[in-house]
Amino acid sequence: MDAGRREIVDGGLYAVDGFIKQVDATAELPTTADEVIDLTGHVVLPGLINTHHHFYQTLTRAVPGAQDAGLFDWLTTLYPIWARMTSEHIRVSTQVALAELALSGCTTAFDHLYLFPNDSTLDDEIEAAAAVGPRLMASRGSMSLGESDGGLPPDSVVEDDQAILADTQRLIEAYHDPSPGPMVQVVVAPCSPFSVTPDLMSESAALARATGTRLHTHLAETLDEEAFCQDMFGKRAVQHAEDLDWAGDDVWFAHGVYIDDSEIERMAIDGTGVAHCPTSNMRLASGIAPVRKFLAAGVPVGLGVDGSASNDGSHLLGEARQAMLLARLDAAPNQSDGALMTARQALEIATLGGAAVLGRSDIGSLEVGRAADFISIDLDQLGYAGAQADPVAAAVFSAPATVSNNYVHGQAVVSGGMLVRIEQEPLIEHHNKLAQSLLDT
Ligand SMILES: [Zn+2]
């Protein structure tokens, strides 16, 4: 994913203190190092970047009442269940989601946490994430437009605008690291037009710009939302966002399914990005995002597994495959017709695209000066049998595999297909007990 999109046979990379110093044929690299990893027979790729997720939703996968619903019914079924969460739920679900992401090739994850019931805070997520290994961009999300004011969420899960802004400021001061190669950054992220007051949207934009942080929200996800914006604000979602100062290269929206050609043009000019979440869009029957139009216009596009109650997984390599396949369906003769998305384009969205959407020039490619975030896939696995002619394409075309290695900042997070820093079995057991407790109450 360097400027020349090089693919190096018998290649390797050399890193010092978490940053790449050389990417070349193995024969050209230094012959000694503190740690030498022999990845003969593997394809090595830049670490994948997840640009939209809700870690806590791993606790509510495949909940019976929410399995076959569209977005608004799905949300109103789940809000009361989520309202029972405590800090323990946030901590354990964060580790489960990040473990699954790491094993599927993710080295940097953005998470959109927008409700803080009982004793939970964003500190819980940030502290718990450090035990797993991928870089975290954590959001102080929020909901402030409850049912009694015409919003979708019950009043019990919304907060006061001023309390939200004060806590966001506190978290930025405590955790946001603006230096290259940071492990933690903080994002300002009100939830969606149907759960946040316009005042909070514009004040959030002002806070983000005053603190040099980024802005994220759900936007133009479903037709329900489009109707809500017309009824409540008298305009389309993108216009609503723009009027509240939500446009620019420090802004990215989750989904962007219902965005028309003139809006795409404005987003391209402003540099406003999109987190494309193909599985979630299919799962909730939201629609097909105009990704091929975004790419043609120059709108930054990254990949998001979303969920994990609308996916219901956090497999990022699998999501790259979904993005490619859905774009192909969209290109069918009886749809919008056109060229097929290639495996390499899907990988580019999952790496460089994600880095652009997150405003990061330190990750997303294997080149000198970038962070040593890389993954390897063992091509001797069953699923790659017969796909050796093009290992890069096989990584996307073949059924999504667990990565063999995942290194973040030059340090192992996954080795030999196993998590290095955290024990998987007790984590799953703990998580399942907590998930059951939410449904029992
Ligand atoms: Zn979402």
Residues whose N, C-alpha, C, O or C-beta is under 5 A from the ligand:
A	BS01	ZN	D306
